[in-house]
Structure formats: structure tokens, C-alpha cells
Amino acid sequence: MTLASADGVNHDGTPYKPVTFTATGLDLEYGNGQTRFDLAVDAQNAVGNGPQAQVSYDCTGDGTWDRVETYRYFATDPVNGWEHYTDGAGTSSTTGTACDLRKGTVQVKVWNAIGNASTVLGTGSGRYCGCPTADAPRAGGDGMARRHRRRVGPHS
């Protein structure tokens, strides 16, 4: 899967030609944890790319984003090979309040915030985005329910 170039313009904090993943109809109890993700990215030999992620929560599936978390972009290296862009980058902005999901929706957008080239976004084994839930056994004590680390397909 390919993240489009930022076309040499700074899109830090504003999704630009994002790859979007959406999960709907979720019934999950908030567990006082935080969103977790681990994305594989590879800018190959491009210099100056910066993939960025935004996770949005619609608590009731009514079409309104109740919480939006935008993470700092990840400055890639110009060496072929996968790098891990994780929630450890920290948020650059957060709006709204964490909530229980009742037929809710979670949407993840990933785009290049900076750079003049595309970036490869890896999918599959070991790549995830997880919601901070309380209604399943904890994974590694991080407040994440392993069974709720959902893999969903991309949408344009």
C-alpha cells in the first residue's frame, strides 16, 4: 500500500491524500488506556518523508467524531527497509474525550505530512492499531485488549 507524496508542502496535522481504515459497529468499554499502533513504513531511498497518523472515535456511530488524536509525524530514513512508526511518537493534538463505543466507529488515517516522494505502508502480520478497551483481557498490561486490535481494510 502506498502513501502519496506530500507534494513538497507541509501537511503536518492535516490529512492529505490519506489511506483510511475504518471499523464500524464496535461495542467496547473504554479502559482508561491509550490508543496503540505499530505501522511499518518504508520511504525507500527518499529523503525527508514524514508519515503521520490520526485516529478518530465516533462513540455512537452517529457520524460525529467525539475524539480525534493526531500523532506527530515520523521522520523516515532514506534507507531501504521497514521502520516502525508507533504511538510512541506522541500526539501533536487531541480533541474530545475518550468514551465507551456503542455501535461506534474508529477511523485511522495515514498520510505523508512532509516530503516529495511516496512511502510504502506495510500491512499484515504484526501491524495493528488498538483501542484502549476494558472488556477483554489485557495484553502486556498496556490497557489494550488484544482481540480488539482490529485489522480492517483500507478505504479511499
Secondary structure, DSSP 8 states (H G I E B T S, - for coil): -EE---TTS--TTS--S-EEEEEEEEEE-B-S---EEEEEEE-TT-SS-EEEEEEEEESSSSS--SEEEEE------SSSS-EEEEGGG-EEEEEE----EEEEEEEEEEEEEE-SS-EEEE-STT-EEE--BSSS-BSTTSS-BGGG-----EE-
